[in-house]
């Protein structure tokens, strides 16, 4: 492993290739999560309330979190979904659950 001595005489471990791989993994994971949410919302665009408003919409992003991958730790920011549909059998609100990223 490469150790770089910075101007303040501290050391950084790792290599440029490691950083490139982690950045690529972060971008790929972010794109996959966005595509997953976009598909979920697109499948449910016909679901509307009595005023014609969609019941499933995007709602920003969750707080960033670190996920451990084969490329090393990667910080991701998952998109949020506001799903206002209600399960008639249980009376509970339905929720989006990513198949890619496990819940907290």
C-alpha positions, -999 to 999 in steps of 0.1 A, spaced: 0 0 0 12 35 -8 17 61 19 18 97 9 33 124 32 13 156 30 26 191 35 18 190 72 38 158 75 8 135 81 3 104 60 -25 93 38 -29 56 31 -43 43 -1 -38 50 -38 -53 70 -65 -68 39 -81 -86 31 -48 -102 65 -48 -112 62 -85 -128 28 -78 -147 41 -48 -159 71 -67 -171 49 -96 -189 26 -71 -206 56 -55 -218 70 -88 -230 35 -100 -248 29 -68 -264 64 -68 -276 59 -105 -290 24 -97 -309 38 -67 -323 67 -88 -334 42 -115 -351 20 -90 -371 48 -75 -380 62 -109 -393 28 -120 -413 24 -88 -429 58 -92 -436 54 -129 -454 21 -122 -477 39 -98 -484 72 -116 -520 62 -122 -527 59 -84 -543 92 -74 -565 105 -46 -600 120 -49 -585 154 -59 -564 138 -87 -531 141 -69 -506 113 -72 -503 91 -42 -466 81 -48 -441 109 -53 -404 116 -48 -396 134 -16 -359 145 -17 -331 123 -3 -323 105 29 -293 115 49 -260 103 35 -248 69 49 -218 48 44 -221 14 28 -193 -11 29 -186 -26 -6 -159 -46 -22 -144 -13 -33 -143 -1 3 -166 22 22 -188 43 -1 -211 72 10 -245 71 -7 -275 94 -5 -307 73 -13 -337 90 -28 -369 92 -7 -404 82 -17 -436 95 -2 -461 67 -7 -495 77 7 -513 45 -4 -530 25 23 -532 -13 25 -569 -20 28 -563 -53 46 -542 -39 74 -550 -2 73 -512 6 73 -495 29 48 -475 11 20 -438 19 18 -411 18 -8 -384 -6 1 -352 -7 -20 -340 -41 -33 -305 -26 -37 -299 -9 -4 -310 -25 29 -330 -3 53 -311 14 81 
